[in-house]
């Protein structure tokens, strides 16, 4: 096994913002397409993107040819099912670790991905930190995938597993190179300069 695979989670319905976040656009690019490119520019290969809500519309709007697209039929059950689906897809590759990136964190760019992915191996557990607090992107070594998948439930992905791992989790400072704030509301989106992508009812 070698290399770090990218895992973009982009399946949510974005109910608080009025539509799937994967369809929102930053400088004209759908967030799903942008997240895949960030993972690739950060050195991840292969890249898997997990879709769910409005999957057909996302595939039509975004150029995802640089990734393997997985559609999670159980996306409504929460993030955990998408994480499991993505790890299962990466299990069929030679990736030693998975770099997890959320579609709604446009403040995270390739530099933060590179910093975290640099620690990738089969037993790796790592998180970017901001002001000393753990956040995304996170790195999950292949040796942990089964345990992470078993413990993931609802909207809780790897968090419980990482908490139990304690000091075994490498913390990678990313202050100054990224912002892990997620886009949950129209107000959040406006602060980033994000526009509706044909799914959200709010105006520019």
Secondary structure, DSSP 8 states (H G I E B T S, - for coil): --SEEEEEEE----TTTTS-GGG-EETTEEHHHHHHHHHHHTT--SEEEEE-TTHHHHHHHS--TTSEEEE-TTGGG-HHHHHHHHHHHHTTS--SEEEEEETT-TT--HHHHHHHHTT-STT-EEEEEETTEEEEEEEEEGGGHHHHHHH-BTTB-SHHHHHHHGGGSEEEE-TTT-------SHHHHHHHTEE--SS--S--
